[in-house]
Amino acid sequence: MFQEKIGVRSVRLALGLLAGFVAGQALAQDAPIQRVEITGSSIKRIVKEGALPVQVVSKEVIARSGATTVADLIQKLPAMQGFTIEAVAAGTNSGGRTTASIHDLGGSYTLVLLNGRRMAPLQDSGSAVNLNSIPMAAVERVEVLTDGASALYGADAIAGVINFILKKNFQGLTLDAGVSVPTNPGGKNANASITWGFGDLETNRFNLLMTYRHDEQKKVKATEREFSKTSYIPLGHDGQSYIYDRTSTSGTAANVNVAFNSKANSAVGFNPYRAVNGQCAQGFFPYLSSTPAANYCAVDSASTIETVPESKRDTLYTSGRIKFSDNVTAFADLSLGRFDLTARIAANPVSVAVPLNSPVYNQYVKPFLNPAQQGDVKSATATYRASEFGTRDSKTVTDVIHFVTGLDATVGGWDMNAGLTYSKYKLEERYTGGYLLNKEFRSLINGPTFNPFLPTGSASSPTADQISGSIFHGAVREAYSDMRGFDTRASRELFTLPGGASSIGIGAEYRELNQVQTASTAAKNGTIYGYSPSAEFDYTRESTGAFAELALPIVKDLEVTTAVRYDRYSGVKDKAAGRTKGETQDASTYKISARYTPTTAVLLRGSYGTGFRVADQNDIANTLVSNGYTATAYDCPAALSQADASLCRTGRLQYYSYLGGNEKLKPEKSKQYTIGFRLEPSSSVTFGADLWDVRMTNQVSSVSETQAFANAGKFRDLFTDFADPATGIKSWAYINAPINIGRTHNRGIDWDLTVGEKYSFGKMTLNVNGTHMLKASYTVPGTDNEWTDSMDKYGINAAVTFRNIAKAVATLETGNMTNALTVNYRNGYTDQSTTLYNVATQAPSLAPIRLNVPSYSTIDYQGKFAISKQWEVRGGIKNLMDKEPPLTLRTSSGHQIGYDARYADTMGRTVYVNTSYKF
């Protein structure tokens, strides 16, 4: 009985519960035993024989989650931490990309596969795959290998593997539709899909499958949620009243910065409107980080952004299979996708030069300078925000094509598979509002009526015609990743051992990855006011790999599997530079795993392996390019002031930043192990846990801006000058470039408990699962021996590692009705250290303050009713108690303030209905 109960039920089902909650019928009966390929091994085998921790998210689990996107499904698994969410599109050029990250190791170390094969990675994020590329309507199940360094798929899968298995051999026609509506304003989502399949592979010798889905997500404005409506946040802490001020010093009633020729006069900044009228303009705040030399007014720019951007998604998946004989089957899979996202952020902050001795200068600037200053002025610059021109709107259109064709065959006792892959990930970024035409806007601001120091609605404000004629509409960049590859693998039984037949798996693969980015003509020729175009590049790299795997059933209850792999990566061919950057890099890695069953109710397993990952092409080959602004504002460091005070900005402000590469980067390496067990004391109770440990060395990292500004003397090489493209005025800029010195050490336990029982009124199932982190340490960038961590605190990596993330699911099945209640939990943490404004003393706090961000839990409910065998309806409520994100004072996002969308639900209570009809 052990082989059936422990092997099939505990591994296939109980581990699947780690990824969600148990499918209702799964505990009642086991699937027929068959030989299949399981994620993490190249050997086709009966499912029960696996020794690695594979979590399975079944089709039923996907439906019960209420997830509307693949990212929503995957990122809510307890084992996931450190991923990228769609909301980062607010203020970045991400296009709404979403990633997966197992055990907080990062998206670059988590390998995402489609039907067991790689996809083209994100163009601007190296090896990570955008989850928006996955056709959700076609997903049959998801297999999550939480043990890394896979010999089959690549030694770079250090965190693990997520394999999306798509539908195959489907017959009939299914229509699906769903809608979800938050009880708060905005954020409505709707989707509809159709799936059609014809022919049975076993009886008709062929099958054709097609599925299409359309999704639409409406926006949520910052002002439509209480937690996101402002960047001027009053709060209490330890009996004191404070204000967290993340307002912006760029506004329509602009501030002015005045620089002087001689060092005898220090630069000054002030608000001319307040100087004339005695107070800030309506809608503005006194800037609480002002100094005597830089006394500003500020605007609440965060209130104008979107918490959730609007988007549209279309995916089409087609699959064809022809069985030429009992031993040979040809297949072809084509996945197409288009993701259209529009992100809106605060109106454009632009620098406007104020001509010396102009009427505006003579009225609003000169009178507030002393005589010595008046005769020594070098420049006067207004920190203007083009509010009348509307929010900055960027539309990113992402197109995905993934095509695989090949053969499955059984020849001479070998199970063989070979395939050709073509995969492309392409995006185009367009500006649709708020960005300014250079010629037209300069003509406007140089005109006789323009006055940047007066608020919106004044007589000098731009007219509607001037505004419409000054806004740029068009593309700014295009980027794509183009991957071509061939792979082949085979497995068969070898000789017989006391425990049964041994098996071997072998394989090889070749890939070529071409990553290209081009800036539009308008972005490069100065058409857009104050705009620095994205870097242009054309990089290509080739890679080859080969592996061998041997499964040895030593005795009846003990199986050992060994695997070795060799990978080789060429240098990066830089087409623009006309040369290869970086060296050819190769390595051999290995993995040993075992499973032991001392009794029919106990399964013990473990593994040890090594990993190898080369740096991303961008990290190696990038030239120094403009990368916007720093995430937060800084005082000019003393080391930089001493080097050249004229490059310091006046007061506490954001600085420009650069992004660069490093041709000398070496491969990252890892060592890791897992030790786990499964217990099934009865047919209704299953418990299991896996201890995992991953160490990485030679890791690619960079010095954060916070570190660089805090110790500018030590990191002096990371600063250079930058000329504002709007005014030509130079100031200091921070350089973000990778280095090869980091180390990390992560350790934790994945665990789950499932109890299922039948009663007279129905079947009840309770599953509780989670991840408990024991260690998440990393070296401070720029060192290889100074360790820190982000465990339950906001670390220097601008992120939190949560010690405990858990999910509890209770289900009740009564005839045609199934009810499920889900509780999601993550513990609290210590917030980022922040200086607040003390209301009582009317001055900044004497010491930085760290809030305690409380734990966060949400409750979801779903009910499923099977109207007939063909028709079922699901309805539910996500975030039943309408739990808002807790207050956090992080400064890692310049646009989303007061909350962290990575760690909490920004949509709020949401009611949804999904229906499916099978013809």
ChimeraX attribute file (.defattr): number of C-alpha atoms within 10 A of each C-alpha:
attribute: neighborCount
match mode: 1-to-1
recipient: residues
	/A:1	8
	/A:2	16
	/A:3	13
	/A:4	15
	/A:5	17
	/A:6	26
	/A:7	22
	/A:8	22
	/A:9	25
	/A:10	26
	/A:11	25
	/A:12	22
	/A:13	24
	/A:14	29
	/A:15	31
	/A:16	25
	/A:17	26
	/A:18	31
	/A:19	29
	/A:20	30
	/A:21	31
	/A:22	29
	/A:23	21
	/A:24	17
	/A:25	11
	/A:26	15
	/A:27	19
	/A:28	14
	/A:29	9
	/A:30	14
	/A:31	10
	/A:32	9
	/A:33	12
	/A:34	11
	/A:35	12
	/A:36	12
	/A:37	16
	/A:38	20
	/A:39	28
	/A:40	27
	/A:41	21
	/A:42	25
	/A:43	27
	/A:44	22
	/A:45	19
	/A:46	16
	/A:47	18
	/A:48	20
	/A:49	18
	/A:50	26
	/A:51	24
	/A:52	25
	/A:53	25
	/A:54	26
	/A:55	24
	/A:56	26
	/A:57	28
	/A:58	25
	/A:59	14
	/A:60	17
	/A:61	21
	/A:62	23
	/A:63	16
	/A:64	25
	/A:65	20
	/A:66	23
	/A:67	15
	/A:68	21
	/A:69	16
	/A:70	22
	/A:71	23
	/A:72	16
	/A:73	19
	/A:74	24
	/A:75	22
	/A:76	19
	/A:77	21
	/A:78	25
	/A:79	28
	/A:80	20
	/A:81	25
	/A:82	21
	/A:83	20
	/A:84	21
	/A:85	20
	/A:86	21
	/A:87	23
	/A:88	23
	/A:89	25
	/A:90	27
	/A:91	19
	/A:92	16
	/A:93	17
	/A:94	20
	/A:95	24
	/A:96	26
	/A:97	24
	/A:98	25
	/A:99	25
	/A:100	30
	/A:101	26
	/A:102	29
	/A:103	31
	/A:104	22
	/A:105	23
	/A:106	19
	/A:107	25
	/A:108	24
	/A:109	23
	/A:110	29
	/A:111	32
	/A:112	30
	/A:113	21
	/A:114	20
	/A:115	17
	/A:116	20
	/A:117	17
	/A:118	21
	/A:119	30
	/A:120	29
	/A:121	25
	/A:122	25
	/A:123	24
	/A:124	18
	/A:125	18
	/A:126	18
	/A:127	23
	/A:128	25
	/A:129	26
	/A:130	25
	/A:131	23
	/A:132	22
	/A:133	29
	/A:134	26
	/A:135	24
	/A:136	25
	/A:137	23
	/A:138	26
	/A:139	20
	/A:140	16
	/A:141	18
	/A:142	26
	/A:143	23
	/A:144	27
	/A:145	24
	/A:146	25
	/A:147	28
	/A:148	33
	/A:149	32
	/A:150	30
	/A:151	30
	/A:152	27
	/A:153	26
	/A:154	25
	/A:155	31
	/A:156	27
	/A:157	25
	/A:158	32
	/A:159	27
	/A:160	25
	/A:161	30
	/A:162	27
	/A:163	23
	/A:164	25
	/A:165	18
	/A:166	20
	/A:167	21
	/A:168	21
	/A:169	17
	/A:170	18
	/A:171	17
	/A:172	12
	/A:173	16
	/A:174	17
	/A:175	18
	/A:176	19
	/A:177	18
	/A:178	20
	/A:179	18
	/A:180	22
	/A:181	20
	/A:182	19
	/A:183	15
	/A:184	15
	/A:185	15
	/A:186	18
	/A:187	24
	/A:188	21
	/A:189	21
	/A:190	19
	/A:191	19
	/A:192	19
	/A:193	21
	/A:194	19
	/A:195	23
	/A:196	18
	/A:197	21
	/A:198	17
	/A:199	19
	/A:200	18
	/A:201	19
	/A:202	12
	/A:203	9
	/A:204	11
	/A:205	15
	/A:206	19
	/A:207	22
	/A:208	21
	/A:209	23
	/A:210	22
	/A:211	23
	/A:212	22
	/A:213	22
	/A:214	18
	/A:215	20
	/A:216	20
	/A:217	20
	/A:218	16
	/A:219	20
	/A:220	21
	/A:221	21
	/A:222	22
	/A:223	17
	/A:224	17
	/A:225	18
	/A:226	10
	/A:227	18
	/A:228	25
	/A:229	23
	/A:230	22
	/A:231	22
	/A:232	23
	/A:233	18
	/A:234	14
	/A:235	12
	/A:236	10
	/A:237	11
	/A:238	6
	/A:239	6
	/A:240	10
	/A:241	15
	/A:242	22
	/A:243	19
	/A:244	19
	/A:245	23
	/A:246	26
	/A:247	24
	/A:248	25
	/A:249	28
	/A:250	26
	/A:251	29
	/A:252	27
	/A:253	28
	/A:254	30
	/A:255	25
	/A:256	30
	/A:257	24
	/A:258	22
	/A:259	22
	/A:260	19
	/A:261	15
	/A:262	13
	/A:263	11
	/A:264	10
	/A:265	13
	/A:266	15
	/A:267	24
	/A:268	21
	/A:269	24
	/A:270	24
	/A:271	27
	/A:272	28
	/A:273	21
	/A:274	19
	/A:275	14
	/A:276	14
	/A:277	9
	/A:278	9
	/A:279	15
	/A:280	22
	/A:281	23
	/A:282	10
	/A:283	9
	/A:284	19
	/A:285	19
	/A:286	19
	/A:287	20
	/A:288	22
	/A:289	21
	/A:290	19
	/A:291	15
	/A:292	10
	/A:293	14
	/A:294	21
	/A:295	20
	/A:296	27
	/A:297	28
	/A:298	27
	/A:299	26
	/A:300	21
	/A:301	25
	/A:302	25
	/A:303	23
	/A:304	21
	/A:305	27
	/A:306	26
	/A:307	31
	/A:308	25
	/A:309	23
	/A:310	22
	/A:311	20
	/A:312	18
	/A:313	21
	/A:314	19
	/A:315	25
	/A:316	22
	/A:317	26
	/A:318	21
	/A:319	24
	/A:320	21
	/A:321	23
	/A:322	20
	/A:323	21
	/A:324	12
	/A:325	10
	/A:326	10
	/A:327	12
	/A:328	15
	/A:329	19
	/A:330	19
	/A:331	18
	/A:332	18
	/A:333	20
	/A:334	17
	/A:335	23
	/A:336	20
	/A:337	22
	/A:338	21
	/A:339	22
	/A:340	19
	/A:341	23
	/A:342	24
	/A:343	29
	/A:344	26
	/A:345	27
	/A:346	23
	/A:347	24
	/A:348	23
	/A:349	21
	/A:350	22
	/A:351	22
	/A:352	21
	/A:353	21
	/A:354	23
	/A:355	14
	/A:356	15
	/A:357	11
	/A:358	12
	/A:359	14
	/A:360	18
	/A:361	17
	/A:362	13
	/A:363	13
	/A:364	20
	/A:365	27
	/A:366	21
	/A:367	14
	/A:368	15
	/A:369	13
	/A:370	9
	/A:371	10
	/A:372	10
	/A:373	21
	/A:374	14
	/A:375	12
	/A:376	15
	/A:377	18
	/A:378	14
	/A:379	17
	/A:380	21
	/A:381	20
	/A:382	26
	/A:383	24
	/A:384	23
	/A:385	25
	/A:386	24
	/A:387	20
	/A:388	18
	/A:389	20
	/A:390	19
	/A:391	20
	/A:392	24
	/A:393	23
	/A:394	28
	/A:395	23
	/A:396	25
	/A:397	21
	/A:398	24
	/A:399	19
	/A:400	23
	/A:401	21
	/A:402	22
	/A:403	19
	/A:404	22
	/A:405	18
	/A:406	19
	/A:407	19
	/A:408	18
	/A:409	21
	/A:410	17
	/A:411	12
	/A:412	7
	/A:413	12
	/A:414	16
	/A:415	18
	/A:416	21
	/A:417	19
	/A:418	19
	/A:419	19
	/A:420	19
	/A:421	21
	/A:422	20
	/A:423	22
	/A:424	23
	/A:425	25
	/A:426	21
	/A:427	23
	/A:428	21
	/A:429	23
	/A:430	20
	/A:431	21
	/A:432	19
	/A:433	21
	/A:434	26
	/A:435	27
	/A:436	27
	/A:437	21
	/A:438	19
	/A:439	13
	/A:440	19
	/A:441	18
	/A:442	15
	/A:443	14
	/A:444	16
	/A:445	16
	/A:446	15
	/A:447	10
	/A:448	12
	/A:449	14
	/A:450	16
	/A:451	25
	/A:452	28
	/A:453	25
	/A:454	19
	/A:455	22
	/A:456	18
	/A:457	11
	/A:458	9
	/A:459	12
	/A:460	15
	/A:461	18
	/A:462	21
	/A:463	12
	/A:464	11
	/A:465	8
	/A:466	15
	/A:467	19
	/A:468	14
	/A:469	13
	/A:470	24
	/A:471	22
	/A:472	21
	/A:473	18
	/A:474	17
	/A:475	19
	/A:476	20
	/A:477	24
	/A:478	20
	/A:479	22
	/A:480	24
	/A:481	25
	/A:482	21
	/A:483	23
	/A:484	19
	/A:485	20
	/A:486	18
	/A:487	19
	/A:488	17
	/A:489	22
	/A:490	23
	/A:491	24
	/A:492	21
	/A:493	19
	/A:494	14
	/A:495	10
	/A:496	13
	/A:497	13
	/A:498	13
	/A:499	14
	/A:500	16
	/A:501	15
	/A:502	20
	/A:503	20
	/A:504	22
	/A:505	23
	/A:506	22
	/A:507	22
	/A:508	20
	/A:509	21
	/A:510	17
	/A:511	20
	/A:512	17
	/A:513	21
	/A:514	21
	/A:515	26
	/A:516	19
	/A:517	21
	/A:518	19
	/A:519	19
	/A:520	19
	/A:521	13
	/A:522	18
	/A:523	19
	/A:524	16
	/A:525	10
	/A:526	17
	/A:527	16
	/A:528	24
	/A:529	22
	/A:530	21
	/A:531	22
	/A:532	17
	/A:533	21
	/A:534	20
	/A:535	17
	/A:536	17
	/A:537	19
	/A:538	21
	/A:539	23
	/A:540	20
	/A:541	20
	/A:542	19
	/A:543	18
	/A:544	19
	/A:545	23
	/A:546	22
	/A:547	24
	/A:548	22
	/A:549	24
	/A:550	23
	/A:551	24
	/A:552	23
	/A:553	23
	/A:554	17
	/A:555	13
	/A:556	13
	/A:557	16
	/A:558	17
	/A:559	22
	/A:560	20
	/A:561	22
	/A:562	19
	/A:563	23
	/A:564	21
	/A:565	26
	/A:566	19
	/A:567	22
	/A:568	17
	/A:569	20
	/A:570	19
	/A:571	22
	/A:572	25
	/A:573	20
	/A:574	19
	/A:575	13
	/A:576	10
	/A:577	13
	/A:578	8
	/A:579	11
	/A:580	18
	/A:581	20
	/A:582	19
	/A:583	15
	/A:584	16
	/A:585	15
	/A:586	17
	/A:587	16
	/A:588	16
	/A:589	22
	/A:590	21
	/A:591	23
	/A:592	18
	/A:593	21
	/A:594	21
	/A:595	23
	/A:596	19
	/A:597	20
	/A:598	12
	/A:599	12
	/A:600	17
	/A:601	19
	/A:602	18
	/A:603	23
	/A:604	19
	/A:605	22
	/A:606	22
	/A:607	23
	/A:608	21
	/A:609	25
	/A:610	26
	/A:611	28
	/A:612	23
	/A:613	25
	/A:614	23
	/A:615	21
	/A:616	20
	/A:617	29
	/A:618	22
	/A:619	23
	/A:620	24
	/A:621	25
	/A:622	20
	/A:623	19
	/A:624	14
	/A:625	18
	/A:626	20
	/A:627	19
	/A:628	17
	/A:629	16
	/A:630	20
	/A:631	17
	/A:632	17
	/A:633	18
	/A:634	17
	/A:635	16
	/A:636	23
	/A:637	16
	/A:638	16
	/A:639	16
	/A:640	19
	/A:641	15
	/A:642	11
	/A:643	12
	/A:644	13
	/A:645	18
	/A:646	20
	/A:647	19
	/A:648	24
	/A:649	22
	/A:650	22
	/A:651	22
	/A:652	17
	/A:653	18
	/A:654	19
	/A:655	22
	/A:656	21
	/A:657	23
	/A:658	22
	/A:659	18
	/A:660	19
	/A:661	20
	/A:662	20
	/A:663	21
	/A:664	15
	/A:665	22
	/A:666	21
	/A:667	20
	/A:668	21
	/A:669	21
	/A:670	25
	/A:671	21
	/A:672	23
	/A:673	20
	/A:674	23
	/A:675	20
	/A:676	21
	/A:677	19
	/A:678	25
	/A:679	19
	/A:680	21
	/A:681	12
	/A:682	10
	/A:683	15
	/A:684	14
	/A:685	18
	/A:686	23
	/A:687	21
	/A:688	23
	/A:689	21
	/A:690	23
	/A:691	19
	/A:692	24
	/A:693	21
	/A:694	26
	/A:695	20
	/A:696	21
	/A:697	20
	/A:698	18
	/A:699	26
	/A:700	21
	/A:701	20
	/A:702	18
	/A:703	20
	/A:704	19
	/A:705	21
	/A:706	18
	/A:707	15
	/A:708	21
	/A:709	22
	/A:710	16
	/A:711	14
	/A:712	20
	/A:713	16
	/A:714	13
	/A:715	17
	/A:716	16
	/A:717	11
	/A:718	19
	/A:719	19
	/A:720	17
	/A:721	18
	/A:722	19
	/A:723	14
	/A:724	16
	/A:725	14
	/A:726	18
	/A:727	15
	/A:728	12
	/A:729	15
	/A:730	16
	/A:731	18
	/A:732	22
	/A:733	24
	/A:734	27
	/A:735	27
	/A:736	22
	/A:737	21
	/A:738	24
	/A:739	23
	/A:740	22
	/A:741	21
	/A:742	23
	/A:743	25
	/A:744	22
	/A:745	20
	/A:746	20
	/A:747	19
	/A:748	21
	/A:749	21
	/A:750	24
	/A:751	24
	/A:752	25
	/A:753	21
	/A:754	26
	/A:755	18
	/A:756	20
	/A:757	15
	/A:758	13
	/A:759	9
	/A:760	6
	/A:761	10
	/A:762	13
	/A:763	19
	/A:764	19
	/A:765	22
	/A:766	20
	/A:767	24
	/A:768	21
	/A:769	27
	/A:770	25
	/A:771	27
	/A:772	20
	/A:773	23
	/A:774	17
	/A:775	18
	/A:776	25
	/A:777	18
	/A:778	24
	/A:779	20
	/A:780	23
	/A:781	26
	/A:782	19
	/A:783	16
	/A:784	17
	/A:785	13
	/A:786	12
	/A:787	15
	/A:788	16
	/A:789	22
	/A:790	21
	/A:791	19
	/A:792	21
	/A:793	22
	/A:794	22
	/A:795	17
	/A:796	18
	/A:797	17
	/A:798	15
	/A:799	23
	/A:800	25
	/A:801	23
	/A:802	26
	/A:803	20
	/A:804	20
	/A:805	24
	/A:806	23
	/A:807	25
	/A:808	20
	/A:809	22
	/A:810	20
	/A:811	23
	/A:812	21
	/A:813	20
	/A:814	15
	/A:815	11
	/A:816	12
	/A:817	16
	/A:818	20
	/A:819	19
	/A:820	21
	/A:821	19
	/A:822	24
	/A:823	16
	/A:824	19
	/A:825	18
	/A:826	21
	/A:827	16
	/A:828	18
	/A:829	21
	/A:830	18
	/A:831	22
	/A:832	24
	/A:833	17
	/A:834	16
	/A:835	19
	/A:836	24
	/A:837	20
	/A:838	19
	/A:839	14
	/A:840	9
	/A:841	11
	/A:842	10
	/A:843	14
	/A:844	17
	/A:845	16
	/A:846	11
	/A:847	10
	/A:848	11
	/A:849	15
	/A:850	19
	/A:851	16
	/A:852	17
	/A:853	20
	/A:854	16
	/A:855	13
	/A:856	18
	/A:857	20
	/A:858	21
	/A:859	20
	/A:860	21
	/A:861	22
	/A:862	22
	/A:863	19
	/A:864	21
	/A:865	17
	/A:866	16
	/A:867	12
	/A:868	11
	/A:869	10
	/A:870	11
	/A:871	16
	/A:872	18
	/A:873	19
	/A:874	21
	/A:875	20
	/A:876	23
	/A:877	23
	/A:878	25
	/A:879	23
	/A:880	15
	/A:881	14
	/A:882	19
	/A:883	17
	/A:884	21
	/A:885	24
	/A:886	18
	/A:887	19
	/A:888	20
	/A:889	23
	/A:890	21
	/A:891	18
	/A:892	17
	/A:893	18
	/A:894	20
	/A:895	23
	/A:896	26
	/A:897	29
	/A:898	24
	/A:899	19
	/A:900	21
	/A:901	18
	/A:902	19
	/A:903	18
	/A:904	17
	/A:905	19
	/A:906	23
	/A:907	26
	/A:908	23
	/A:909	21
	/A:910	21
	/A:911	20
	/A:912	20
	/A:913	19
	/A:914	20
	/A:915	18
	/A:916	18
	/A:917	17
	/A:918	15
	/A:919	11
